[in-house]
C-alpha cells in the first residue's frame, strides 16, 4: 500500500509540496542564468554606452571628464566588467574605477527572473507581466545602487572631486551604500522584496477578480 501511495505521488505533480516545487524551479532557472558567460561582453558594452549617454547630459563646472569604457582586450579577461575613467583637467590627475556588473546588476536581475518564473501565478501572461513590471522597476534601482559609491567617491571622499556634495549628503550616501550595497546578501534582498511585493499585488488582484459577484 505504501509503495502504491509513493507511485501515486510521483505521478501526480499537484500532490507534491508546492514549496519544494518552487525552490527547484527557482534553483534551476537561477543556476542556468548565473552560469551564462557568453552575453557578458555585450552586456558590459551596452551598460558602458548607457553610462556615457547619461554622462553627456551632465554639465560639470569642475572640468572633470568622465567616461565608461569596455575595451575588447579587457572584456576578454573580465567579460562582466566596465571601467569608469576619471580625468581632472586642472591637475591632470586621473583614476580608473572598475565596476563588476555581474555581481551588482546581472545576478540580482537573474534572481528576480528566476523568482518570477518559479512563482505559482497560474498563467504565462501573469509571469510575463510580473517580469516586465519588475524589470522596469528593478533595473533603474540597481543602477542607482551602483551609483551610490561613485557619487560619494566623486563628491568628496575620493582623490578627484567632480562635484561638491554637502557633508550630510555624503553621510546619507555612505549609510545607503553600507546598508544596501556593501553586504553581499543585500544585492539579492532588493529583488526579493520587489518580487514579494509584486506577487502579493498580482495575487490579490486575481483573487478579487475571481470572487463571487464580480463581473467577468
JOQUI-V609179 format. One record per helix or strand. SS is the DSSP state (@ for helix, = for strand). FROM is the first residue (numbers start at 1). LEN is the number of residues. If there is no record, write none. Layout:
BEGIN
SS;FROM;LEN
SS;FROM;LEN
END
This chain:
BEGIN
@;2;10
@;13;3
@;18;17
@;40;17
=;65;5
@;72;4
=;81;7
=;94;7
@;101;18
@;124;34
@;167;14
@;186;24
END
